[in-house]
Amino acid sequence: MSTKLKNGQSRYQSKAEVVTIKKFQLLTLAKATHCFNDAEFENYGDAYLEFPSIIQGDGHPSEIFNLYLLKKLQQTVQYDFKTFASIAHQLVDFQRFLEDEQLDCLKFHKLKQSNAIFKYRTRLIEQANAGLISVSSARNRINAVVNFYRFLVTEDLVDHQRYGIPFKDVYKYIAVDNEFGARRKMAIKSHDLAIHVPAKAPNPETIADGGELSPLTVEEQAVVLKALRKSSREYQLMFYLALFTGARLQTICTLRIKNLIDCEPDSHGFINLLVGAGTGIDTKFQKSMRLLIPKWLVQDLKIYINSERACQRRQKSNLGDSDENYVFLTKFGTSFYTSKTEQQELTEQIKASDSSGVRLKLYDGEAVRSYLKVVLLPEIRLIDPQFKSFRFHDLRASFGMNLLESQLQHLPEGHSAMTAVEYVQARMGHTNISTTLQYLNYKSRLEWRSKIQHEYESSLMKYVMSSVNFAGELS
């Protein structure tokens, strides 16, 4: 049975775990002998870094689950270790359940409720209802196990002809919007063991743009900038880029020195920088777009690049003091965010290396997010104790609001608000204009909501027997 720990997580008595192989290479038999130890093997196919393996509680590899991972590997066009790690951790949860309950996942029963997968689904729902795991985690885990069973049936590894398959495939239809806002229905393959995740109620105080974003007011932005004066120059410039260009963290942290050399501002005082696929500067889904950086900010970036502080950090880096290096590095000379290009370069270097002890170490901006939460927010609350928490990504939404309001104020006569919206869409790289339209509606919606709330409360309060109103009489 599972146990509930103080940290709220659900755990099993089973000691099954996921072990990562630093460099995994398939072998093929080159020369057979009478003794296995004398047989000769040679490498077969590519080498895969950080490949997961599921180990049973007794310390032995799980043959069936690892066979499944190998089969998926053979069918994968582009290997991503994070994806395989996620699948392995979902399956090891099932392995722990099987060991605790002493169930055989390969044994099918005529009675649906007797199958291991059905009992596991029941356990996941119990854990979700108890708050031990999220409902979305329960859904992802049962989906991973269903995919595993689909593999068992496809490869004919179980006697499903006798008892049938322990689940049924069903099709669900979802509405999908294209880039022009037109909606169509798409069929999605599902199954009858799916765990329903209730739709999240829309939050009127956020904008859905790569997550629920909460734009800061101009006054709040001023407080952030004031608190940033005590920050190191790297963090100042990264926050400036987010707030004055709308760039995402991955774009800011993968900006390289060579991207800023010899760039000249346009007639409006901006540097027009191409980012995305083929540029070495990452964007969401590697989408190509133009990033407009104000001239003053580019000048500050160049001054920083040429500073002794930045030079010392580059000298600690694997890329050295060269124009190929990132603009921003940590004090240890590591990147804040590992670009797609560098990921590929590191992967190829480790594959070519004879050493099996080198691990693929990647960074995803966690140092910046941690700095905001641990260092910057406390500084902000020294200025404004009631300042709400915010995320780095909210600075992008704040830029979008600032840009839209500026465009609306300077809209040429005879042009509709959609002209401003389309400009903001291009600057922020939104695929669907419906995302940008949220910015147009955001401020007016909050102002209207606040006004209505005040009006109806004022009209009703005269009938309310409030202790506050009669404080004088009660004292």
SVG drawing of the C-alpha trace seen along z (x, -y; Angstrom):
<svg xmlns="http://www.w3.org/2000/svg" viewBox="-32 -61 72 85">
<polyline fill="none" stroke="black" stroke-width="0.4" points="0.0,0.0 1.1,-3.6 2.1,-5.8 1.5,-9.5 4.6,-11.5 4.8,-14.9 5.6,-16.6 2.2,-15.4 3.7,-13.0 2.4,-9.5 5.0,-6.8 5.0,-3.0 6.9,-0.4 8.5,0.8 12.1,-0.4 11.7,-0.3 13.5,-3.2 14.7,-4.8 18.4,-4.7 19.9,-6.8 22.6,-5.5 25.0,-8.3 25.7,-7.0 23.6,-4.2 24.7,-2.2 23.0,0.8 25.3,3.7 25.0,6.3 26.6,9.7 29.7,9.7 31.1,13.1 29.4,16.0 31.3,18.4 30.5,21.3 31.0,19.0 29.0,15.8 32.0,14.0 34.1,14.7 31.5,13.4 32.4,10.2 30.0,7.3 30.0,4.1 28.1,0.8 24.8,0.7 23.1,-2.6 23.5,-5.9 24.5,-6.6 21.8,-8.0 22.6,-10.2 20.9,-10.0 18.8,-7.0 16.5,-5.7 16.2,-2.2 13.6,-0.9 15.0,1.2 12.7,3.4 12.6,3.3 14.8,6.4 17.6,4.7 17.0,6.5 16.1,4.6 12.5,4.8 12.6,6.8 9.1,5.9 9.3,2.1 12.8,1.8 11.8,3.7 9.1,1.2 11.5,-1.7 13.9,-0.1 11.0,0.4 10.0,-3.2 13.6,-4.2 13.7,-2.2 10.5,-4.0 11.7,-7.5 13.0,-9.8 14.4,-12.5 15.5,-11.3 14.8,-13.6 16.0,-12.4 13.5,-14.5 10.6,-12.8 12.0,-9.3 12.7,-10.3 9.1,-11.4 7.8,-8.1 10.1,-6.0 9.1,-7.9 5.4,-7.4 6.0,-3.7 8.1,-3.1 5.1,-4.4 3.1,-1.6 6.0,0.9 5.9,-0.2 2.2,0.3 2.4,3.8 5.1,4.9 3.2,3.5 0.0,5.2 1.7,8.3 0.1,8.1 1.2,9.4 0.7,6.8 1.0,9.5 -2.0,11.5 -5.4,10.5 -8.7,11.4 -12.2,11.7 -13.5,9.5 -12.3,6.0 -12.0,4.9 -9.5,7.7 -6.9,6.4 -3.8,4.6 -4.4,1.5 -7.9,1.1 -6.8,1.4 -4.0,-1.1 -6.5,-3.6 -8.5,-3.2 -5.4,-3.9 -4.5,-7.0 -8.0,-8.4 -7.8,-7.8 -4.4,-9.5 -5.7,-12.5 -8.8,-12.8 -6.5,-12.7 -4.4,-15.5 -1.3,-13.3 -0.9,-13.9 -2.5,-16.3 -5.4,-15.1 -3.3,-15.9 -0.5,-13.7 -3.0,-10.9 -4.2,-11.3 -0.6,-11.3 0.3,-8.1 -2.7,-6.1 -2.2,-7.3 1.5,-6.1 0.4,-2.7 -2.3,-2.4 0.4,-3.1 2.5,-0.4 -0.4,2.1 -1.0,1.1 2.6,2.1 2.1,5.5 -0.9,6.2 0.8,5.0 3.8,7.1 1.6,10.1 3.4,10.4 0.2,11.2 -2.7,13.6 -5.2,11.0 -6.9,13.3 -8.3,15.3 -9.4,12.6 -9.5,9.5 -7.7,6.2 -8.1,4.6 -9.3,1.3 -11.2,0.0 -10.1,-2.7 -12.5,-5.6 -12.3,-8.8 -12.9,-12.3 -13.3,-15.5 -11.7,-18.8 -12.1,-22.3 -8.9,-23.6 -8.3,-27.2 -6.0,-27.9 -3.8,-31.0 -6.7,-33.0 -9.1,-32.1 -11.2,-29.7 -12.3,-26.7 -12.5,-23.0 -13.0,-19.7 -10.1,-17.2 -10.5,-13.6 -8.2,-12.5 -7.6,-8.8 -8.3,-8.1 -9.5,-5.1 -12.2,-4.2 -9.8,-4.3 -9.0,-8.0 -9.0,-10.1 -11.0,-13.3 -9.3,-16.5 -11.8,-19.3 -11.4,-22.3 -9.7,-25.1 -11.9,-28.1 -10.6,-31.1 -9.0,-33.8 -10.2,-37.3 -7.1,-38.8 -4.7,-36.9 -3.8,-36.6 -3.4,-33.2 -0.1,-33.6 2.2,-30.6 0.7,-30.3 -1.5,-32.5 0.3,-35.9 -0.4,-38.8 0.8,-42.1 2.2,-44.5 0.8,-48.0 3.1,-50.9 3.4,-51.8 4.3,-48.2 6.9,-48.1 8.4,-51.3 8.8,-49.6 10.5,-46.6 13.0,-48.8 13.7,-50.7 14.5,-47.5 16.6,-46.3 19.1,-49.1 20.7,-46.9 20.9,-43.9 24.0,-42.8 24.3,-44.2 23.5,-40.8 20.1,-40.6 19.4,-44.3 20.0,-43.9 18.0,-40.6 15.0,-42.2 15.3,-45.3 15.3,-43.1 12.1,-41.3 10.3,-44.5 11.3,-46.7 11.3,-44.0 8.9,-41.3 11.5,-38.6 11.1,-35.3 13.7,-34.1 15.1,-31.5 15.6,-34.2 17.3,-36.6 19.7,-34.0 20.7,-32.5 21.6,-35.9 25.2,-35.8 27.8,-38.6 28.1,-38.2 24.4,-39.0 25.0,-42.6 28.3,-43.4 28.1,-46.0 24.3,-46.2 22.9,-49.7 19.6,-51.2 16.8,-51.9 15.2,-55.3 13.0,-54.7 16.0,-53.9 15.7,-50.2 18.0,-47.3 16.1,-44.8 17.3,-41.4 16.2,-38.1 15.7,-35.3 14.5,-31.7 15.4,-28.8 18.9,-29.2 20.0,-32.2 21.4,-30.4 18.9,-32.5 16.1,-30.3 12.4,-31.1 9.3,-29.2 9.1,-26.3 12.1,-28.0 9.7,-30.3 11.4,-33.0 10.5,-36.6 12.0,-40.0 13.1,-41.3 13.3,-45.1 15.7,-46.3 15.9,-50.0 19.2,-51.7 19.9,-52.8 19.6,-49.1 21.9,-47.8 24.5,-50.4 24.2,-49.3 24.6,-45.7 27.7,-46.5 29.2,-48.3 28.6,-45.3 30.0,-42.9 33.3,-44.9 33.4,-45.1 36.1,-43.3 33.3,-41.5 31.8,-40.0 35.3,-39.1 36.2,-37.2 33.0,-35.2 33.7,-34.3 37.2,-33.1 35.7,-30.5 33.3,-29.3 33.9,-26.4 33.3,-28.8 36.0,-31.2 36.3,-34.9 34.9,-34.9 32.0,-36.5 30.4,-33.0 29.8,-33.1 26.5,-34.2 26.0,-37.8 25.0,-36.6 26.9,-34.0 26.8,-33.0 29.7,-33.8 30.8,-30.2 31.0,-30.8 28.0,-28.6 25.0,-29.6 21.7,-30.6 19.9,-28.8 21.5,-26.1 20.6,-26.9 19.4,-24.2 22.6,-24.7 24.8,-24.2 22.7,-21.1 23.5,-19.5 27.2,-20.4 27.5,-19.0 25.6,-15.9 28.0,-15.2 31.1,-15.9 30.0,-13.4 29.1,-10.8 32.6,-11.1 34.3,-10.9 35.7,-7.7 34.8,-8.7 31.6,-7.3 31.6,-9.6 30.7,-12.9 27.0,-13.9 24.9,-16.1 24.3,-19.2 21.7,-21.6 20.3,-24.8 16.8,-26.2 16.8,-29.6 16.2,-28.3 18.9,-30.6 17.0,-33.7 13.7,-32.5 15.3,-31.7 16.9,-35.1 13.5,-36.8 11.9,-34.8 14.7,-34.7 16.5,-38.1 14.5,-40.5 11.0,-40.1 12.2,-40.7 13.9,-43.9 10.7,-45.0 8.7,-44.5 11.1,-46.8 9.7,-49.4 6.1,-48.1 5.2,-45.5 2.0,-44.6 3.6,-44.0 2.2,-40.8 4.3,-37.9 5.1,-37.7 7.0,-35.6 9.7,-36.6 7.3,-35.7 4.9,-38.3 7.3,-41.0 6.6,-39.9 2.8,-40.5 3.7,-43.9 5.6,-44.8 2.6,-43.7 0.2,-45.9 2.6,-48.9 3.1,-48.5 -0.6,-48.2 -1.6,-51.2 1.1,-53.2 0.0,-52.2 -3.7,-53.0 -2.7,-56.5 -0.8,-57.3 -3.2,-55.5 -3.4,-57.6 -6.8,-59.0 -9.1,-56.7 -7.3,-53.5 -9.1,-50.9 -7.8,-49.4 -7.0,-46.2 -4.1,-48.1 -2.5,-48.4 -3.4,-44.8 -1.7,-43.5 1.4,-45.5 1.6,-44.0 1.0,-40.6 4.1,-40.9 6.3,-42.3 5.3,-39.5 5.4,-36.7 1.9,-35.5 0.7,-32.9 -3.0,-33.5 -4.3,-37.0 -6.8,-35.8 -3.9,-35.8 -3.1,-39.4 -6.8,-40.4 -6.7,-39.4 -4.3,-42.3 -6.9,-44.7 -9.6,-43.4 -7.6,-43.0 -7.5,-46.5 -11.0,-47.5 -12.3,-44.2 -10.6,-44.8 -11.7,-48.4 -15.3,-47.5 -15.3,-44.7 -14.0,-47.0 -16.6,-49.6 -19.5,-47.2 -18.3,-45.6 -18.1,-49.0 -21.5,-50.1 -23.5,-47.0 -21.7,-46.9 -22.5,-50.6 -26.2,-50.0 -26.4,-46.9 -24.3,-48.0 -27.1,-50.3 -29.1,-47.2 -26.2,-45.3 -26.0,-45.1 -22.3,-45.5 -20.4,-45.5 -18.1,-48.1 -20.9,-50.5 -22.2,-50.2 -18.8,-50.1 -19.6,-53.2 -22.8,-51.7 -21.2,-48.4 -18.3,-50.0"/>
</svg>
